[in-house]
Amino acid sequence: MREHADSIEQEGVKLIVIAPSKGSFIQQFLNSFGPYPFPIYGDPRRHAYRGMGHETMPKLKMLSMVAIGFATGKIKNFLPKEAKQKSFVKKSMKTQDVYIQGGTWLFDAKGRVVWKHVDHSPDDHASIEEIYKQVKEIHSNV
């Protein structure tokens, strides 16, 4: 998403990230994986996540998906190769709700949600093509 943020925002749609973590943990993430061209806000109590319909995937289901992914070769690089990123991911797996599913939300210039995609599994992200399609549709309805 960060590679496409400028072109999406040039279309008049505000791109933000809401993470189910405290600000201090988000800063650690940015130190390992950043920078990002959009703000990342914390939602440690998951009020926004739950309010937008996001769910925590059952642990057994997630672990089964990972096991199948390894067995079939669909998951090859589970942990990043870079040491700082790998360390952060391992810490996340021990201290954060890594089972909560994310999504993509598009906001208009007034801060209203105009489209959202709620992920139901780790491989259920909105594609960049779908996001662009929604941005164009939003503009055609303005």
C-alpha positions, 0 to 999 in steps of 0.5 A: 500500500505504501507504494501506491499511497501518493496516487490514491491520495491524489484522487482525494481519498485519505489513507490511514492505518489503524493498528490494534496496538499502543503508540509505543509498539507502533513506533517500534514497528516504524523503526523496523519497517518504516517509514510510511507515507500515511499516519498510523494510529493506535487502537489498543482496545480495538474499539475501531476494529470491532466497530468496523466489524473486524474479528479475531480469527480463532487461534486453531484456525490460524495455526492450521492455515499456517501449517497448511501453507508451510506444507504446500509451499505457499508460505516460504518466508514466514519471518523476515530475513532482516534481523531487526524486522525478524526480532520485531515479528517474533516479539509481536507474536508473543505480545500482540493479538496477531489473530485479529484481522485487518482490512482496508478503509477508504475515507473521503476528504470529510473523514467519512468512511466511503468504502471498506474491505474487512479481511476474514483471513490473512490472505483476504486483503483488498487488492490494489486494483480493487482499491483503485476501482473503488476510488474511481467509483467514489469520484464518479459518484461525487 
